[in-house]
Amino acid sequence: RNVTKRTPCPPDVEELGHSTWTFLHSAAAYYPDAPTSVQRHSMRALLDALPHVYPCSVCAEDLRRVYATSLANEAQ
């Protein structure tokens, strides 16, 4: 029987942040150059939801601020 090392649940802020950025960078790396409308909608929904459901309130507020800046720049 294999015994794997378990990490604490919930993870601490550092581990949560590292895992989140790993996930987001991987999702971006595999995001197609010509996404379907479903892929575009799904990715946008994920990114829009993240600041509202993120377990770290300080990080969630940072995400909201970054998104607001990004959307403002996108509109220009």
Beta strands, then each sheet from edge to edge (+ up, - down):
end
